[in-house]
Amino acid sequence: MAKLLKYEFRKSRGALLALLVSTVLGEVMLLGGILFLPQDAFLLRGEPNLSNGTVFLLTVGTGILVLAGTFGVMLCSLLPMWTLRRELNSSQSCMLFLIPERSYAVLGAKVLEDVVVLAVSVLIFGLLSVADFLLLAWRGGGLVQFSEILLPQNLDMEKVGDVCSTLGMSALVWLTILMVCFFAIVMQASLLRGKRGSFWISLLIVLFLAIMILRAGSLLPEGNTAIKVLAHAGIVVLLYLLSGWIMEKHLSI
């Protein structure tokens, strides 16, 4: 699995490198804008007197980071699915049969690559957001406001827990939709191969299953996170096993 995962990342290194360069560029520009920000600028009465260069660096740097953290990560997360579809629907599909690994491992490596990319991206952009916000607060708001941000007096830990729970469930829902997409791609390349309109049929499968899963999730009792986690985890495992079985039994060169 480790060798397969390394091979998958090697195929995606171009897009990941572009995302990394964009993130570094945006962060450097944002830090430059913060560096040239007047001390205690936000504590002064009226609008802060910022130079055009500072405004440009802050605006463009923030814009690049937002685009990289949303559309950039989204495109990189879709790349493994696009790669699998291209491999299964072209002459490259023969490579999947020349390695001493089962179809479950081949599919698992692609899914795991997607999970790793998303997890690392969320971690990096989350840390950058917090660090930039605190640095901006310290530079433009003074040490008193900085300490208040670090140690808020009215911090509600229950709300923090709710936010973390929501983020975790969102990641699990995304993983479920991701497995639906992989399942549809495998279906198109195997059971629907050669059939007219196979792409649109697979797209309808994705939309139908995604709507049904989201609908079923809304019917689960509110506040019972454990049931929702088990339900989504069960769907992910089921779709993964079913997709791997279809690849082994019905996929041909």
Secondary structure as UniProt FT lines:
FT   HELIX           2..11
FT   HELIX           13..35
FT   TURN            39..40
FT   HELIX           41..43
FT   HELIX           52..67
FT   HELIX           68..72
FT   HELIX           73..88
FT   HELIX           91..97
FT   HELIX           103..150
FT   TURN            153..154
FT   HELIX           157..189
FT   TURN            190..194
FT   TURN            196..197
FT   HELIX           198..219
FT   TURN            222..223
FT   HELIX           225..250
//
